Amino acid sequence: MITSIQKANTRIESIDFAINGLYEKGYMHNHSRMYLASIACNIGKAHWIESSKWMYYHLLDGDIASNNCSWQWVAGAFSSKKYYCNQENVNKYTFSKQQNTFLDKPYEQLVDMPIPNTLQETTVLDLKTNLPKFNTPNIDTELPTLIYNSYNLDPIWRKLEKVNRVLLLEPSHFNQYPVSDKVIEFIIGLSKNIEGVQICTGEIEVIKNIYKANNVWDDQKVISKEHPSFAYYPGIKDQRDWMFPEVNGYYPSFFGFWKKAERSFRKLLK
């Protein structure tokens, strides 16, 4: 990880401002994310994976697939084309007027430019999630349990059903995809919109074992929303809410998908 990026000291003023905003608010504008990734991967020659982990760690709206794929796109992974920004472009879209920076060059000069001094120092990341401890949830084993997680905090999901509701914070998931204390606070804060939810720090087996201890376990006792990050959950999996459920199949690029999805989107506007 490039140290000056981690310390918000790249000397590109609008980028350092955006990094400090990420630390403070857990959000960064999409343009700034692209500029930062370009600086890290294509100007600083850093591998995309470490920087993407750092950004995901701090994002309140973090999505593993979206974040990682965006970094790969900027870095030109699986492609010969990398995304570059220069100071003129940064100034235009961040409403800044900075000059005489390492980005203040024509695009063709950026491609073969040596790594600027301010981007040469690196730091080994040590990202850890501090999960709060909660008591084992009180489960009525005669009822099924709805499992919520950081990717499903839908307060109206099966709202009228008589069920147990548990926000599951699995150490195994957060060890693989660590997030900051602010992100955990954000997740727990959103869960308060779910009436009757209990919070459990533990693996899915904790819920299974409660049913097994009462000799009532079967695959109908656990209900979750389908998601690639939690495909190992047992039981019933409801479909996620899709923006364009009628658009399915494989698309080799986002733009191929969007071309089909845009037709559905325009129908909604009529």
N, C-alpha and C positions, 0 to 999 in steps of 0.2 A: 504494500500500500504506500503510495507516495505521501511522504510526511507533510508536505505543505498543503496538500488537499485535506488531509485529516485535521490539520490545525487551522484551516481556513486562511492560509497565508500564501496563496498562489500568486498574489500581486495583480491578479485580474479582479478589479474591485467588485464588479457585479457578481462574479462567481464566488468570491469570498463572502459577500453579503448573502448569497443564496445558501452557502454551506452553513453559515451561522443561523440562518432561518430554519434550515433542516434540523439543526440541533435544538433550537428553541421551540419550534412549532411542529416538527415532524412532517414537513411538507416541502416540496420544491417544485417550481413550475416546470412543465415539460420541456420548454426550450432550454432552461438552465440545466436540466438533467442531461440533455443531449450535448450541450457545450462542455459540461464537466466530464462526461464520458469521453468525448473527443480529446480533451486535454490530457486525461489520464492515460488512455489507451494509445492514441495516435500521435500525440506530441510527446508524452512522457514515456511511451513504449511499455506501459505496465500491462500485465495480463488482465483481462476484463473480470475474471472471477473474484479476485480479492476485493476490488473496488465495488462490485455489485453486491457482495456480502455486506460491506460497510454501509452502503446506501440502504439496503433492505433492513438492516438493523435499526435504522433510525426512522424509517417511513411509517407514519400512522396508516397510510393507505397502501402499504406494501403488499404486493402480489408477486409471488416467487416467479411465476412464468413470465408475466409482463416485464418485471424488472430485469431478469436475466436475459430474456430475448432482446430487450431494448439495448442492453449493454453489448450483446453479441452483434447486433445490427450495426451499431456505431463502430465497433472494432473491426467490422468486416469479416467476422468469423463465417466460414462456409461461403465466402465471397471474396473477390479480388478488389471490391470497392469499399473504401473506408469513408466515414463521414468526418469532414473537417469543418471547423468554424474559424473565422479570423476575427480580429478586433472590430472591424467595420460591421460585420454581421452581428456580433455580440452587442455592440453599441446600439444598433438599429432596433433590436427586439428587447433590450433591457433598458432602453431610454437613457443610456449613459454616453459619455463623451471622452472616455479615456483614450490616450494615445501612447505611443512609444513603449509598447509591451512586447513580449515575445510572440504575441498573436498578431501584432500590427504589421502584417506582411501579406502579399498576394498569396492566393491559395497554392499556386504551383511551387512557391518557396517553402511552404509549410511541410510538404510531403517528405523532403529529404533533409529537413533541418535537424541539426544535432539536438539532443535533449537539453532544454534550458537548465541553467544551474539551479533554479528554484524548484525544479521537478526531479532532481537527481537523488535526493536523500529518500530512503524508504524505511518503513516501520513494519514489523511483524504484528498483524492484527491479533488481538485477544478478545474475541467477542463472546460474551456469556449472557445467558438469560437468568435473571433472578426471579424465580417463580415463588409467589407467596404460598404459605401453607394453609390448607383448609381442612376442616374435619371431614371424615368420610360422609358422603351425602346420605341423608335419610330417605331410603327408597321404599316405596310401597310396592312390594314384589308382585302384587296382584295386577299392577298396572305396567304398561310398557314405559320405557324411558327415552325421551328425545335427547339426542346428543348434539350439543352446540359446540362450536370451536371458533377459532379466530377467523375462519372463512365462512362461518354461518352464525350470524347474530340476529336473525330475522325475528322480530318481536311478534309478528302475526302468523308465523308458521304453525299450523294446526292449533291455533289459539283457543278454539272452543272445546278441544278434546281434554278429557280427564287423564292426565299423564304425569309422570315425573319429568322434570326438566333440569338438565345438568350441563353447565358449561365445563367442558373437559380441557384442562391445560396439561398436555402430555409432555413430560420431560424429554422423551425421545424425539418428539417433533421439534422442540425448541433447542435441543442440542444440535440437531442437524441444520436448523434455520433459526439462529439466535436473533433476538430482538431486544431493544433497550427497555429500561424500566418505564419510560414514558409510553411505549407501545403496549406493555402489559397493563398499565393503568388505563389506557384508552380502551382496550378490549374489555376489561372488567367494568369500566364505566358504561360502555354500550350495553353490556349484558343486563344492566339494571332496568332496561326497557322491557325485559322479558319477565312477565309476571310469574312469580313462584320459582324462578331459576335458582339452583344451588350451584356452587362452584367447587370443582374437584381438581386438585393437583395430583395427577396420577395417570396411569395408562388405562386403556379401554378395559383391560382385564379386571380392574377394580370394580367396574359396574357388573361385568359378567359374574364375578365371584360372589357378589351380593345375592344375585338370583340363585346361583348354584348352592350357596349355603342354605337356602330355603327350599332346595330341590324343585325349583320352578323354572329353570333356565330352558329357553328355546330361542330360535332365531327371530321370533316375532317380538321379543322383549326389548330389543334395541332398534331405534329408528334414527336415521341420520339423513342428511342431504348428500347426494353423490358429489364427490370431488376427488380429483386425481391424487391429492396429497393425503387423503384419508380412505383410500380404496380398501384398506385392510380392516376397516370397521366391519363387524358382523351385522347380521340382521337386515332389516328393510332399509332401502335407500331411495328416498324421494328424489326426483329430478330437481336440479337447480332451476332457477328462473332464468330463462334465456331471452335475450332481447329480440332475437329473430329465430324462433324455433322452427320456422318453415325453411330456413336455410341450413342445409346439412351436407354431409359428404366431405371429401378431402379437397383442400385448396392449397396449392403450392406457395401462395403468398397471401399476405393480408389484403392486398389490393384486389386479388381475385375474389376473395371472400366478400370484401366490401362492395364490389361491383354488384353482387347479387343482393347483399343486405340493404344497399341504398334504395333499391326499388321498394322493398318493404317499408323502409323508413319514410320514403316520400308518400306512400299511401297513408301513413299515420298522420301526416301533416295536412291532408286534404279534409 
